[in-house]
Amino acid sequence: MARTISGKTTTLALIGDPVGHSLSPQMHNYACELLGLDYVYVAYTVREDGVPAAFDAMRALGIRGFNVTMPCKIAAFENVDKRSEAAAIIGACNTVINDGGVLTGHITDGEGYVNMLRDKGIEVAGKKVIVCGAGGAGTAIAVQCALDGARAVSIFNRKSRSWDRALETAEKIRKVRPGCAVRVCDLADQTLLAEEIAGGDILANGTSLGMKPHEDLMVVENASVFRPGLVVTDAVYNPLETKMLRLAKEAGCITFGGKGMLLWQGVAAFKLFTGCDMPVEEVKARFFAD
């Protein structure tokens, strides 16, 4: 039976620029249809300077929730009323919930990463995680792994504009999770990166290296760092298997691409929006089949 929009239908939305390519509307609407929930999820093009007005509209129109994509994540953080623990550390939001006009900002990227691994039987608790990149994806991964009990997190980043952010993130993690050993290292120091990987359990690429049209690039310069049993993940999902993942798999590593993280961050947002668990297996089969 086709879904019907009524006078009681609750609105959810994605905001950012661009949004036309996003899979989120299809994924969330399909999940609502399967569960019989009276929600509709749409996408709005909103530039960074338009976030305050969008949030005013959210309150005025009673929109239940926003997903927030680039370039609006920091502006969203700055304009909400309350923030989750992870969002407060990261300084960005990708999900905003409206409770009677009170807007709470969350970040589900890192939660999506951790739950992607958990779905495959891998826990980050007690593990040493090496994260390459201190931008949005890398920071979210590093913070959530620390919050979920990683014993150590090593953040590798170029000494660029994100370097200071990486240092600030590490200091925030130390304050809220003093039991997690956090260090920030220069990604240009490939010798140190190799040493950290040798003593680590999980390697996460949170940069855009390897994304089309630069499929020949990797955060590691030498594939000899890969070994059987090492978990290697990539936030990039275009291509589905990056060069790094291909070489890691050939070396016996356990590998996961960015598509899984995309799915599971949406699962976390859906729970915040509706209070219901997304029918993950059905959504996987429909939109994330290999």
Buried (B, 14 or more C-beta within 10 A) or exposed (E): EEBEEEEEEBBBBBBBBEBEEBBBBEBBBBBBBEBEBEBBBBBBEBEBEBBEEBBEBBBEEEBBBBBBBBBBBBBBBEBBBEBBEBBBBBBBBBBBBBEEEEBBBBBBBBBBBBBBBEBEEBEBEEBBBBBBBBBBBBBBBBBBBBBBBBBBBBBBBBEEEBBEBBBBBBEBBBEBBEEBBBEBBEBEEBEBBBBBBEEBBBBBBBBBBBBEEEBEEBBBEEBEBBEEEBBBBBBBBEBEBBBBBBBBBEBEBBBBBBBBBBBBBBBBBBBBBBEEEBBBEEBBEBBBEE
